[in-house]
Amino acid sequence: HVGLEPKWYLGAYRKYLTGLLPQILALFDGDSAQVLRAIQALMKVVFLDMGLALETYFHLDRQAIAVLRDYAQCIVCSVPSGLVVLSKEFQVLSANRFMDGLLGSTHQGLAGTHLKDLFPGYDLLPYARDVLRTGQMTSGVALPWTDAKAMQRRLELTLSPMVGAANAKPAGCEARPTGEVGLLLIVEDVTEKESLRAARRRADAHVRSIVENVADGIITIDEYGNVESFNRAAERIFGYCASEAIGQNVNLLMPQSYRSRHDQYLADFRQSGRADCLGAMGREVQGQRKDGTVFPIDLRVSQLPLEDKRLFIGVVRDVSERKRRELELTQLASAVQQAADMVVITDRDGVIEYANQAFEEITGHDRLRAVGRRLSMIKSGRHGKRFYEHVWNTILGGRVCREVFVNRKKDGSIYYEEKTISPLRDEHGRITHFISSARDVTDRTLAEQERVARETAHRDLLVREVHHRIKNHLQGLTGLLRQHSTRHPEIAELLQAVISQIHSMAMVHGLQGAAGHGRRHPVARRRAEERAESTDANAVVRSFRRDRRSVDPHARMGCGRSRAHRRRY
């Protein structure tokens, strides 16, 4: 047993000699021969003592190395994996006991076996050569194998270079063939592990499939708010890819006003362990998409305690569409309720299910008490059976009916309403209800009737006046033509034809009788109408002017008469 480490022993000798040499020089008073002999004798004693000490140290090291070798051998043989040391020629130098049951022979008997014969049917030489060439370990080489007991196993091989082990004796064997150590082959039996892995993969795939295909976004975060999972629905809702969101703080998905409050909430939870937001009941909060859009979401948070940490699972549902529909329905209900037009919804039999405020204002009936009664409660009796049959046939046929109804108010007064009735269908296309919108047009209808009466009276008066004036003008024209016929006998026949045509037109327009010629027989009147219809008055006048110019030199030259005289013709 040596009490000091070698460095302390050598240090003590250095200090001793450093103090002794000056004393030797002083003892022999500078006699160099005496000093040299003294130093030589001293060195013999020192080196003998140091040699004995070093031998003691070496002996102890050899004992420690032997203990370590035995310990390593025990460890190597107890490892639940196969360890095979290969030379650079790919021959087995040593192997541990794990290989006994695997290959059907003792591990000592494997010494000298070539790698290609170690696992018949599987060529591992390309992997071994690649490891020697690159110096890089190769792992995960799968190998289906049938052991000595005919049991199916799944092995996983790892080949690793053994650097600096050229002359080392592999642990776990008493002797080894000559050869330079090159590779370490590690053989693991992963049959049970692979079975568990497969089961876990199936379970993970099943859970992942469920999580990825649910319509709601599922996000898990740790106690510090860092996102750990982000499913496909969450990607669709927020616009972030899972790779962009995972690892980020969940406040990335919140508007700026929510972020500081959420961070403080998590800090309070880590201190107190209380989480007020947990539970099956959801709450409506605001989310923020990748493009900065803020939108409403329904959020449900639950806690998942694990061995080393806690996770929070957030189930997120985008309620933008639902909020939009709710707003539309609210606005629609408000618009219908406050509309100036009367809106009534009935079933197929005409029983009122809804009536807006305008119904009460127009008809005088309470709209709530009207529910459950038939719309015929406001009938006035002014329309016949055929009118209502037309209305029902139209709307039951799926068409829109637009009519003006004359109905009766609660106080008995009559009013006019312009109504549109539309059928409402269910998802199968069947008519289930009718919706009618109507406006009170009583004032407009009465005003229209009064206007029509005034216009009719005015038109009759105007027609009589026009007829009277036309009759007078025709009588004057006829008189002038007769005078002209007397003055110009050569065109008398033509002028007489013109006078006959004028009489025919006057009779057609109801002017002949008023002109003093009396009523004709219906047959004669019809023939005159036919002649008038075939006569173009403009053509007659043009013919008359043309014939007159041919016989009247003044008319032909356009001179000798006053403009007023010419205008008469």
HUZIBEL-V96121 format. One record per residue. RES is the residue in three letters. SS is DSSP state (H for helix, E for strand, C for the rest). OMEGA is omega in whole degrees, 0 to 359 (none if undefined). Layout:
res & ss & omega
RES & SS & OMEGA
RES & SS & OMEGA
This chain:
res & ss & omega
HIS & C & 179
VAL & C & 184
GLY & C & 184
LEU & C & 173
GLU & C & 184
PRO & H & 183
LYS & H & 178
TRP & H & 179
TYR & H & 180
LEU & H & 177
GLY & H & 179
ALA & H & 177
TYR & H & 179
ARG & H & 180
LYS & H & 181
TYR & H & 182
LEU & H & 179
THR & H & 179
GLY & H & 185
LEU & H & 185
LEU & H & 177
PRO & H & 179
GLN & H & 179
ILE & H & 179
LEU & H & 180
ALA & H & 182
LEU & H & 183
PHE & C & 171
ASP & C & 174
GLY & C & 177
ASP & C & 187
SER & H & 180
ALA & H & 179
GLN & H & 180
VAL & H & 181
LEU & H & 180
ARG & H & 180
ALA & H & 181
ILE & H & 179
GLN & H & 179
ALA & H & 180
LEU & H & 182
MET & H & 178
LYS & H & 180
VAL & H & 183
VAL & H & 183
PHE & H & 176
LEU & H & 180
ASP & H & 179
MET & H & 178
GLY & H & 178
LEU & H & 181
ALA & H & 180
LEU & H & 178
GLU & H & 177
THR & H & 178
TYR & H & 181
PHE & H & 179
HIS & H & 178
LEU & H & 179
ASP & H & 179
ARG & H & 178
GLN & H & 180
ALA & H & 180
ILE & H & 179
ALA & H & 179
VAL & H & 179
LEU & H & 179
ARG & H & 179
ASP & H & 180
TYR & H & 179
ALA & H & 179
GLN & H & 179
CYS & H & 180
ILE & H & 183
VAL & H & 181
CYS & H & 181
SER & H & 181
VAL & C & 180
PRO & C & 176
SER & C & 178
GLY & E & 177
LEU & E & 182
VAL & E & 178
VAL & E & 182
LEU & E & 173
SER & E & 178
LYS & C & 174
GLU & C & 176
PHE & C & 174
GLN & E & 181
VAL & E & 175
LEU & E & 177
SER & E & 179
ALA & E & 179
ASN & C & 187
ARG & C & 181
PHE & H & 184
MET & H & 183
ASP & H & 183
GLY & H & 183
LEU & H & 185
LEU & H & 177
GLY & C & 177
SER & C & 181
THR & C & 181
HIS & C & 176
GLN & H & 182
GLY & H & 179
LEU & H & 182
ALA & C & 180
GLY & C & 180
THR & C & 179
HIS & E & 183
LEU & H & 182
LYS & H & 179
ASP & H & 183
LEU & H & 177
PHE & C & 183
PRO & C & 180
GLY & C & 181
TYR & C & 183
ASP & C & 180
LEU & C & 183
LEU & H & 179
PRO & H & 178
TYR & H & 182
ALA & H & 180
ARG & H & 180
ASP & H & 179
VAL & H & 178
LEU & H & 183
ARG & H & 185
THR & H & 185
GLY & C & 180
GLN & C & 181
MET & C & 174
THR & E & 182
SER & E & 175
GLY & E & 177
VAL & E & 183
ALA & E & 184
LEU & E & 172
PRO & E & 187
TRP & E & 174
THR & E & 186
ASP & C & 184
ALA & C & 179
LYS & C & 178
ALA & C & 177
MET & C & 180
GLN & E & 179
ARG & E & 176
ARG & E & 183
LEU & E & 176
GLU & E & 187
LEU & E & 175
THR & E & 178
LEU & E & 183
SER & E & 176
PRO & E & 178
MET & C & 183
VAL & C & 176
GLY & C & 181
ALA & C & 186
ALA & C & 184
ASN & C & 182
ALA & C & 177
LYS & C & 182
PRO & C & 178
ALA & C & 175
GLY & C & 176
CYS & C & 182
GLU & C & 182
ALA & C & 179
ARG & C & 175
PRO & C & 177
THR & C & 181
GLY & C & 182
GLU & C & 180
VAL & E & 183
GLY & E & 188
LEU & E & 171
LEU & E & 178
LEU & E & 179
ILE & E & 182
VAL & E & 180
GLU & E & 174
ASP & E & 184
VAL & C & 183
THR & H & 181
GLU & H & 179
LYS & H & 180
GLU & H & 177
SER & H & 178
LEU & H & 178
ARG & H & 180
ALA & H & 179
ALA & H & 180
ARG & H & 178
ARG & H & 178
ARG & H & 179
ALA & H & 179
ASP & H & 180
ALA & H & 179
HIS & H & 179
VAL & H & 180
ARG & H & 179
SER & H & 178
ILE & H & 182
VAL & H & 184
GLU & H & 186
ASN & H & 175
VAL & C & 182
ALA & C & 182
ASP & C & 175
GLY & E & 179
ILE & E & 183
ILE & E & 175
THR & E & 178
ILE & E & 175
ASP & C & 184
GLU & C & 181
TYR & C & 177
GLY & C & 180
ASN & E & 182
VAL & E & 178
GLU & E & 175
SER & E & 188
PHE & E & 188
ASN & C & 186
ARG & H & 179
ALA & H & 177
ALA & H & 175
GLU & H & 181
ARG & H & 184
ILE & H & 188
PHE & H & 179
GLY & C & 177
TYR & C & 169
CYS & C & 180
ALA & H & 181
SER & H & 178
GLU & H & 186
ALA & H & 184
ILE & C & 182
GLY & C & 178
GLN & C & 175
ASN & E & 184
VAL & H & 178
ASN & H & 171
LEU & H & 184
LEU & H & 184
MET & C & 170
PRO & C & 184
GLN & H & 183
SER & H & 182
TYR & H & 193
ARG & H & 182
SER & H & 179
ARG & H & 180
HIS & H & 178
ASP & H & 179
GLN & H & 179
TYR & H & 179
LEU & H & 178
ALA & H & 177
ASP & H & 180
PHE & H & 180
ARG & H & 180
GLN & H & 186
SER & H & 183
GLY & C & 180
ARG & C & 179
ALA & C & 184
ASP & C & 185
CYS & C & 183
LEU & E & 177
GLY & C & 182
ALA & C & 181
MET & C & 179
GLY & C & 176
ARG & E & 183
GLU & E & 178
VAL & E & 180
GLN & E & 174
GLY & E & 180
GLN & E & 179
ARG & C & 181
LYS & C & 181
ASP & C & 178
GLY & C & 181
THR & C & 176
VAL & E & 185
PHE & E & 182
PRO & E & 177
ILE & E & 172
ASP & E & 188
LEU & E & 173
ARG & E & 185
VAL & E & 175
SER & E & 184
GLN & E & 178
LEU & E & 180
PRO & E & 176
LEU & C & 183
GLU & C & 186
ASP & C & 182
LYS & C & 176
ARG & E & 176
LEU & E & 174
PHE & E & 180
ILE & E & 178
GLY & E & 176
VAL & E & 189
VAL & E & 176
ARG & E & 178
ASP & E & 182
VAL & C & 180
SER & H & 182
GLU & H & 179
ARG & H & 179
LYS & H & 179
ARG & H & 179
ARG & H & 178
GLU & H & 179
LEU & H & 179
GLU & H & 179
LEU & H & 178
THR & H & 179
GLN & H & 180
LEU & H & 179
ALA & H & 179
SER & H & 180
ALA & H & 180
VAL & H & 182
GLN & H & 184
GLN & H & 182
ALA & C & 178
ALA & C & 178
ASP & C & 179
MET & E & 179
VAL & E & 181
VAL & E & 175
ILE & E & 179
THR & E & 173
ASP & E & 183
ARG & C & 182
ASP & C & 178
GLY & C & 178
VAL & E & 184
ILE & E & 174
GLU & E & 178
TYR & E & 174
ALA & E & 182
ASN & C & 185
GLN & H & 181
ALA & H & 176
PHE & H & 180
GLU & H & 182
GLU & H & 183
ILE & H & 187
THR & H & 183
GLY & C & 178
HIS & C & 175
ASP & C & 187
ARG & H & 179
LEU & H & 178
ARG & H & 179
ALA & H & 180
VAL & C & 182
GLY & C & 177
ARG & C & 180
ARG & E & 180
LEU & H & 178
SER & H & 179
MET & H & 181
ILE & H & 178
LYS & E & 182
SER & C & 184
GLY & C & 180
ARG & C & 180
HIS & C & 179
GLY & C & 182
LYS & H & 183
ARG & H & 179
PHE & H & 181
TYR & H & 175
GLU & H & 177
HIS & H & 181
VAL & H & 182
TRP & H & 178
ASN & H & 181
THR & H & 186
ILE & H & 176
LEU & H & 175
GLY & C & 177
GLY & C & 181
ARG & C & 180
VAL & C & 180
CYS & E & 177
ARG & E & 182
GLU & E & 171
VAL & E & 183
PHE & E & 172
VAL & E & 184
ASN & E & 185
ARG & E & 177
LYS & C & 179
LYS & C & 180
ASP & C & 177
GLY & C & 181
SER & C & 181
ILE & E & 175
TYR & E & 179
TYR & E & 176
GLU & E & 176
GLU & E & 192
LYS & E & 172
THR & E & 182
ILE & E & 181
SER & E & 176
PRO & E & 175
LEU & E & 184
ARG & E & 175
ASP & C & 183
GLU & C & 178
HIS & C & 178
GLY & C & 180
ARG & C & 179
ILE & E & 181
THR & E & 184
HIS & E & 173
PHE & E & 176
ILE & E & 181
SER & E & 173
SER & E & 184
ALA & E & 175
ARG & E & 181
ASP & E & 181
VAL & C & 182
THR & H & 182
ASP & H & 181
ARG & H & 180
THR & H & 179
LEU & H & 178
ALA & H & 179
GLU & H & 178
GLN & H & 179
GLU & H & 179
ARG & H & 179
VAL & H & 179
ALA & H & 179
ARG & H & 181
GLU & H & 179
THR & H & 179
ALA & H & 180
HIS & H & 180
ARG & H & 179
ASP & H & 179
LEU & H & 181
LEU & H & 180
VAL & H & 179
ARG & H & 180
GLU & H & 180
VAL & H & 179
HIS & H & 181
HIS & H & 182
ARG & H & 179
ILE & H & 180
LYS & H & 180
ASN & H & 180
HIS & H & 180
LEU & H & 177
GLN & H & 178
GLY & H & 180
LEU & H & 179
THR & H & 180
GLY & H & 179
LEU & H & 180
LEU & H & 179
ARG & H & 178
GLN & H & 180
HIS & H & 178
SER & H & 180
THR & H & 182
ARG & H & 184
HIS & C & 182
PRO & H & 184
GLU & H & 178
ILE & H & 182
ALA & H & 181
GLU & H & 179
LEU & H & 180
LEU & H & 178
GLN & H & 177
ALA & H & 179
VAL & H & 179
ILE & H & 179
SER & H & 179
GLN & H & 177
ILE & H & 178
HIS & H & 180
SER & H & 180
MET & H & 180
ALA & H & 180
MET & H & 179
VAL & H & 183
HIS & C & 175
GLY & C & 184
LEU & C & 187
GLN & C & 180
GLY & H & 179
ALA & H & 180
ALA & H & 175
GLY & C & 181
HIS & C & 180
GLY & C & 180
ARG & C & 178
ARG & C & 173
HIS & C & 182
PRO & H & 181
VAL & H & 179
ALA & H & 178
ARG & H & 180
ARG & H & 178
ARG & H & 178
ALA & H & 177
GLU & H & 179
GLU & H & 178
ARG & H & 180
ALA & H & 180
GLU & H & 182
SER & C & 184
THR & C & 176
ASP & C & 184
ALA & H & 179
ASN & H & 179
ALA & H & 179
VAL & H & 181
VAL & H & 179
ARG & H & 179
SER & H & 180
PHE & H & 180
ARG & H & 181
ARG & H & 181
ASP & H & 181
ARG & H & 179
ARG & H & 183
SER & H & 183
VAL & H & 184
ASP & C & 182
PRO & H & 179
HIS & H & 179
ALA & H & 183
ARG & H & 183
MET & H & 177
GLY & C & 181
CYS & C & 178
GLY & C & 178
ARG & C & 179
SER & C & 179
ARG & H & 179
ALA & H & 179
HIS & H & 180
ARG & H & 181
ARG & H & 180
ARG & H & 182
TYR & C & none
